[in-house]
Amino acid sequence: MKKIICISAFFFMMCVTSSAQLSGGGDLNPDLKPPKKAQEAWQDLKIGLSVHWGPSSLGGKEISWARGEGASFTEAIDKETYDNFYKDFAPVNFDAEKWVELMNQWGIKYMAPTGKHHDGFALWFSDYSEYDMENAKLKIDIMKELSEACRKNDIMFGSYYSNLDWYHPDWYPYQHGGPGELFEVYDDTPNLDRYITYMKNQVIELIEKYGVDFLQFDGEWDSTYTHEIGSALYRKFHEVKPDILINSRIDVGRNHAEGHGNLDGEKYCGDYQERERITFLNNDVLGWLDHPWQAWVTLDKGQWSYRPNPELITLDELIVDMVNVIGNNGNYMINLGPQPDGNFDPEQVELMNSFGEWIQKHQEAIYGTRGGPFYPFEEGVSTRKGDKAWLYIIDSTAQKVELKPTKQKLKSAKVFGAKQKVPFELKDGVLIFNLTGIQSSDPLRIIELVFNKKVDMPEKVRK
């Protein structure tokens, strides 16, 4: 595997400051705290799958953003063509059990299809919309089949849902071609209150009919979507299902964030924070957070949904990116864009199969862990669980690592999965690991540490 040196984590961690904890309902719902048990269970899962898919895959361009005038990031598809893709959408090879079998092979522990993206199409049989799978050429309730298959295989099931909707006539401002034709237009259209009622009904439908355990909102940036709206929806959805996890994009805090996207967790609501990027090359999402957070990355460097000739990141890049995220105390969600027929792209399957093999070999140092007990350092990152911790040495040239010692006593250090010991010493208040002669065929080296008792979150102040 090719040599990869990544110092971005160190760059962003030179100065460590405490970050506000996400506080559930924020300042408008001070009585609502995040469901701690559900948060911790989600953090244990570590690796998730996002699936951007729907009728738009027939166009081979970016989902939603390719629709009509003002198309962004991609070539435009005229609105009439785009809006009628659903009439030809017939994913004859979609097989929820096969998808789940692949997820298990890839090490995926939770997943979310795009229940509804910005283009407004519902990937389920919705009682509140005609623009849904019930009216597609091949009528398959994809959400139902996926939710049942995931539950049978202990994969946490959730749904992506776009706050905004370029198809619905009651959402405004109109963008990317304007409203579609399947909703009734009234004298007072657009009416944002009526749209929010529609949104609320659809999301409750996902909770009650499909039992989603987490909701991944997106599209909170338009000025018509406010802190007050997001806070009220957060309360409503938690009333329907108290232990559901809702990402921070239910609110507008991301629009006011500074630095690496850190939110004011006392003001804005959410149960986990989300940081989005196209590939690992946009590393500005990295940075330590003490509360639950997720990095969301695509395998295709060009777009989120299906395109015939994707440019994929490499296996080494995928592994190193995932390691950097979990070492910064986050979860890692990988996005794939299936083909129109319901199959995954063979190249992406091959890449994910190799990723899954690597995960299987190193799963003890991944699942159920948290970042630490050391903050990200120049040569890599660490994870911890119980009385063990693991150093992920990303810099292949490093012959020595110097860290601030933990409160717990370090008993032993060895190469992960082998008997080879790694020499270490505590000298002048610095814990020094000697990596001379420590080799690895992976894109990084992993050192397993054993302490005399459970290791904790890193201290707030580094030397």
Secondary structure, 3 states (H helix, E strand, C coil): CCCCCCCHHHHHCCCCCCCCCCCECHHHCCCCCCCHHHHHHHHHHCEEEEECCCHHHHHCCCCCCCECCCCCCCCCECHHHHHCHHHHCCCCCCCHHHHHHHHHHHCCCEEEEEEECCCCCECCCCCCCCCEHHHCCCCCCHHHHHHHHHHHCCCEEEEEEECCCCCCCCCCCCCCCCCCCCCCCCCCCCCHHHHHHHHHHHHHHHHHHHCCCEEEEECCCCCCCCHHHHHHHHHHHHHHCCCCEEEHHHCCHHHHCECCCECCCCCCCECEEEEECCCCCCHHHCCCCCCCEEEEEECECCCCCCCCCCCECCHHHHHHHHHHHHHCCCEEEEEECCCCCCCCCHHHHHHHHHHHHHHHHCHHHCCCCEECCCCCECCEEEEEECCEEEEEECCCCCCEEEECCCCCCEEEEEECCCCCECCEEEECCEEEEECCCCCCCCCCEEEEEEECCCCCCCCCCCC
